[in-house]
Amino acid sequence: MEENKNVSKNGWRRVFGKRWFFPAVYLTMAALLLTGVLWYQNLDNQVPQASDETEQDLDLSGQSMKDFEQDAAEVVNQQEVIKMPVAEDLQTEIVTKFFDYDADSADQEKALVLYDNKYYQSNGLDIASADDKAFDVMASLSGTVTEVKEDPILGNVVKLQHENDLETYYASLGEVMVDQGAKVKQGDTIGTAGRNIYGQASGTHVHFELRKAGEPVNPESYFNQPLNDVKAPKQESADEKAKQEDEKSSTESNATEEKSTEEKSTEKEAKQKDSMKEDQTSGTSTDKDDAEEDDSTDKEQPEEDNTTNQTESSAAMANA
């Protein structure tokens, strides 16, 4: 055992005694150290790159979110329907209607406004509370405030511009809470109901108008309807005229078909009558011919009898 230990020690001494041993150790340690430094530097370079990619992803996500919100806002605007300019839970009533030429006399009477001892046709609705108290007036649709003014006869007036060439008009306001150029959303409060000289009989109210291409239309016909359904009076008249023409054309076509059917039926009946007359005439002619043949036969038979008698008489005389 002691001999083996001595041999092992002598072997290590021989290795250590070599000239290349320590330089090799130094080179190995330098190589390991350099590898560690390079690896650490590479790690530092990778971390900022990952951070940049994360920030870029976040920016893209933020942009995507903005685009999504914008698309969602556009969808909401497309789905917007026309609302009454008052809160849904508020007890209100329409005290003055829109004058419609196609309405009955009772509704037309409710659409007349007495001012300065004259009656005028109403271009909108007068909406009042049941207790004749002031109430909040809200935007019927989302839009932009295009006009805010104080009129000596109509009171405070606010106009809003909307999509699809629509305007809403609010008059007889007691207090105005928006400025010209402001953006409002559907349901935002734009003022309070008040009084004016023109609609004095309506008491505390708001006068509301809906206009398409500058022409007033009946708001009651479009409440809770999409704004794209609103048509100008001229367009409605054109559509109604086209509808009437289609109905007239259809009626004329049906009348022509009925007339043609009647003519065909009459012609068929006439042919049947002519055929019956021909059959009757043919039958009569046949009977007449038969009768003439019978008469001729009867006449020929006596002549034959006479000839036979004469022959017999001649024979008898010859025998005698």
C-alpha positions in Angstrom: 0.0 0.0 0.0 2.8 2.4 0.9 4.6 1.6 -2.3 1.4 2.4 -4.3 1.0 5.8 -2.6 4.6 6.7 -3.3 4.1 5.8 -6.9 1.0 8.0 -7.2 2.8 11.0 -5.6 5.7 10.6 -7.9 3.3 10.5 -10.8 1.7 13.8 -9.9 5.1 15.4 -9.3 6.1 14.4 -12.7 3.0 16.0 -14.2 3.5 19.2 -12.2 7.1 19.2 -13.3 6.2 19.4 -16.9 6.7 22.8 -18.5 3.3 22.9 -20.3 1.2 22.0 -17.2 0.7 25.5 -15.7 0.4 27.4 -19.0 -2.3 24.9 -19.9 -4.1 25.5 -16.6 -3.9 29.2 -17.1 -5.3 29.0 -20.7 -8.1 26.8 -19.6 -9.1 29.2 -16.8 -8.9 32.2 -19.2 -11.1 30.4 -21.7 -13.7 29.7 -19.1 -13.6 33.3 -17.8 -14.0 34.6 -21.4 -16.9 32.3 -22.1 -18.6 33.5 -18.9 -18.1 37.2 -19.9 -19.5 36.6 -23.4 -22.5 34.7 -22.1 -23.3 37.5 -19.7 -23.1 40.2 -22.3 -25.3 38.2 -24.7 -27.8 37.8 -21.9 -27.9 41.6 -21.4 -28.5 42.1 -25.1 -31.4 39.7 -25.1 -33.3 41.3 -22.2 -33.7 44.7 -23.8 -34.8 43.1 -27.1 -37.4 41.1 -25.2 -38.5 44.3 -23.4 -38.8 46.1 -26.8 -40.9 43.3 -28.2 -43.1 43.5 -25.1 -43.6 47.2 -25.5 -44.3 46.8 -29.2 -46.9 44.2 -28.4 -48.4 46.5 -25.8 -48.5 49.3 -28.4 -50.2 47.0 -30.9 -52.7 45.9 -28.3 -53.4 49.5 -27.3 -53.9 50.4 -31.0 -56.1 47.3 -31.5 -58.2 48.3 -28.5 -58.6 51.8 -29.8 -59.7 50.4 -33.2 -62.1 48.1 -31.4 -63.6 51.0 -29.4 -63.9 53.1 -32.5 -65.7 50.2 -34.4 -67.9 49.7 -31.4 -68.8 53.4 -31.3 -69.7 53.2 -35.0 -71.9 50.2 -34.5 -73.7 52.0 -31.6 -74.3 55.0 -33.8 -75.7 52.8 -36.5 -78.0 51.2 -34.1 -79.3 54.5 -32.6 -83.0 55.0 -32.7 -84.9 58.3 -32.4 -86.0 58.9 -28.8 -88.4 61.4 -27.1 -86.5 64.4 -25.8 -87.5 63.6 -22.3 -86.8 61.0 -19.7 -88.7 57.7 -20.2 -89.9 57.6 -16.6 -91.2 61.2 -16.7 -95.0 61.8 -16.9 -95.4 63.9 -20.0 -97.9 64.3 -22.7 -98.0 65.8 -26.3 -100.3 68.8 -26.0 -99.7 70.0 -29.6 -99.3 67.6 -32.5 -97.5 67.8 -35.9 -99.9 69.1 -38.6 -100.4 66.2 -41.0 -102.5 66.8 -44.1 -103.4 63.1 -44.1 -104.6 63.1 -40.5 -108.2 63.2 -39.4 -109.8 66.5 -38.5 -109.4 65.9 -34.7 -105.6 65.5 -34.9 -105.4 68.4 -37.3 -107.2 70.6 -34.8 -104.7 69.6 -32.1 -101.9 70.6 -34.5 -103.0 74.3 -34.8 -101.3 77.0 -32.7 -103.1 80.2 -31.9 -100.8 83.2 -32.0 -101.7 86.8 -32.5 -105.4 85.9 -33.2 -104.3 83.6 -36.0 -104.0 79.9 -36.3 -100.7 78.4 -37.6 -99.9 74.8 -38.5 -97.4 73.2 -36.1 -94.1 71.8 -37.5 -93.4 69.8 -34.4 -94.6 68.6 -31.0 -95.2 70.5 -27.8 -94.4 68.2 -24.9 -95.5 69.2 -21.4 -95.4 67.6 -18.0 -98.6 66.6 -16.2 -98.0 69.0 -13.3 -96.9 71.9 -15.6 -93.5 72.0 -13.9 -90.1 72.4 -15.6 -88.3 69.2 -16.6 -85.0 68.2 -18.2 -84.8 68.2 -22.0 -82.5 65.6 -23.5 -80.9 65.1 -26.9 -83.0 62.8 -29.0 -80.0 61.6 -31.0 -76.2 62.0 -30.7 -74.9 64.9 -32.6 -73.3 68.4 -32.7 -74.8 71.6 -31.4 -75.0 73.9 -34.5 -77.0 76.8 -33.0 -77.9 78.3 -29.6 -79.9 81.5 -29.5 -82.6 83.4 -27.6 -85.7 84.2 -29.6 -88.1 86.8 -28.3 -91.1 84.8 -29.5 -89.9 81.1 -29.4 -87.7 81.4 -26.3 -84.3 79.8 -26.0 -83.6 77.6 -29.1 -81.0 74.8 -29.6 -80.4 73.0 -32.9 -78.5 69.7 -33.3 -77.0 68.2 -36.4 -77.0 64.4 -36.8 -76.1 61.7 -39.3 -78.2 60.9 -42.4 -78.9 64.7 -43.0 -81.1 64.9 -39.8 -81.7 67.9 -37.5 -83.5 68.1 -34.2 -84.8 71.5 -33.0 -85.6 72.4 -29.4 -87.5 75.6 -28.6 -89.2 77.1 -25.5 -86.2 76.2 -23.3 -86.0 77.8 -19.9 -82.4 77.1 -19.4 -79.7 76.1 -21.9 -76.9 73.7 -20.7 -74.9 73.3 -24.0 -72.7 75.6 -26.1 -72.5 75.9 -29.9 -70.1 73.4 -31.4 -70.4 71.0 -28.5 -70.7 67.2 -29.1 -73.6 65.6 -27.3 -74.7 62.0 -26.9 -78.2 60.7 -27.0 -79.8 61.3 -23.6 -77.5 64.2 -22.6 -79.4 67.1 -20.9 -79.3 70.1 -23.2 -81.7 72.3 -21.2 -84.9 72.6 -19.3 -88.5 73.1 -20.4 -89.8 76.6 -20.2 -92.4 79.0 -21.6 -92.6 81.2 -24.7 -95.0 83.6 -26.3 -95.7 81.5 -29.5 -96.9 78.4 -27.6 -98.4 80.2 -24.6 -101.4 77.9 -24.5 -99.1 74.9 -24.0 -97.7 76.2 -20.6 -94.3 74.9 -19.5 -93.2 72.8 -22.4 -90.5 72.0 -25.0 -91.2 72.4 -28.7 -89.5 69.6 -30.5 -89.0 69.3 -34.3 -87.4 66.6 -36.5 -86.1 67.7 -39.8 -84.9 65.7 -42.8 -82.9 67.7 -45.4 -84.3 70.8 -43.8 -87.9 69.7 -44.1 -89.9 69.0 -41.0 -91.4 65.5 -40.6 -93.7 64.1 -38.0 -91.6 62.9 -35.0 -94.3 60.6 -33.8 -94.0 58.5 -36.9 -90.3 57.8 -36.2 -90.0 57.5 -32.4 -88.1 54.3 -31.6 -87.2 53.9 -35.3 -83.7 53.9 -36.7 -82.6 57.3 -38.0 -81.9 55.8 -41.5 -85.7 55.2 -41.8 -86.5 58.9 -41.8 -87.6 60.2 -45.2 -88.1 63.7 -46.4 -91.7 64.7 -47.3 -90.9 64.9 -51.0 -89.3 61.4 -50.9 -92.4 60.1 -49.1 -94.7 61.7 -51.7 -92.6 60.1 -54.5 -92.7 56.7 -52.8 -96.4 57.0 -52.3 -97.0 58.1 -55.9 -94.9 55.2 -57.1 -96.9 52.9 -54.9 -100.2 54.3 -56.2 -99.0 53.9 -59.8 -98.0 50.3 -59.1 -101.4 49.6 -57.6 -103.1 51.4 -60.6 -101.0 49.4 -63.1 -101.9 46.1 -61.2 -105.6 47.0 -61.2 -105.5 47.8 -65.0 -103.7 44.6 -65.7 -106.3 42.6 -63.7 -109.1 44.4 -65.5 -107.5 43.6 -68.8 -107.1 40.0 -67.9 -110.8 39.8 -66.7 -112.0 41.5 -69.9 -109.9 39.1 -72.0 -111.4 36.2 -70.1 -114.9 37.5 -70.6 -114.3 38.0 -74.3 -113.0 34.5 -74.6 -116.0 33.1 -72.7 -118.4 35.1 -74.8 -116.7 33.9 -78.0 -116.8 30.3 -76.8 -120.5 30.6 -76.0 -121.2 32.1 -79.4 -119.3 29.3 -81.1 -121.4 26.8 -79.0 -124.6 28.5 -80.1 -123.6 28.5 -83.8 -122.7 24.8 -83.5 -126.1 24.0 -82.0 -127.8 26.0 -84.8 -125.9 24.1 -87.4 -126.8 20.8 -85.7 -130.5 21.8 -85.6 -130.4 23.0 -89.3 -128.7 19.7 -90.3 -131.3 17.7 -88.4 -134.2 19.6 -90.1 -132.7 19.2 -93.6 -132.3 15.4 -93.0 -135.9 15.0 -91.8 -137.1 17.0 -94.9 -135.1 14.8 -97.3 -136.5 11.7 -95.6 -140.0 13.0 -96.0 -139.5 13.8 -99.7 -138.1 10.3 -100.2 -141.1 8.8 -98.5 -143.5 10.8 -100.7 -141.6 9.8 -103.9 -141.8 6.1 -102.9 -145.5 6.4 -102.3 -146.0 8.0 -105.7 -143.9 5.4 -107.5 -145.8 2.5 -105.9 -149.2 3.4 -107.4 -147.6 3.8 -110.8 -146.1 0.3 -110.5 -149.5 -1.1 -109.5 -151.2 0.6 -112.5 -148.6 -0.8 -114.9 -149.1 -4.3 -113.5 -152.9 -4.0 -113.9 -152.5 -2.9 -117.5 -150.2 -5.8 -118.3 -152.6 -8.3 -116.8 -155.5 -6.8 -118.9 -153.6 -7.0 -122.1 -152.8 -10.6 -121.4 -156.4 -11.4 -120.8 -157.6 -9.9 -124.1 -155.0 -11.8 -126.0 -156.2 -15.1 -124.6 -159.7 -14.3 -125.5 
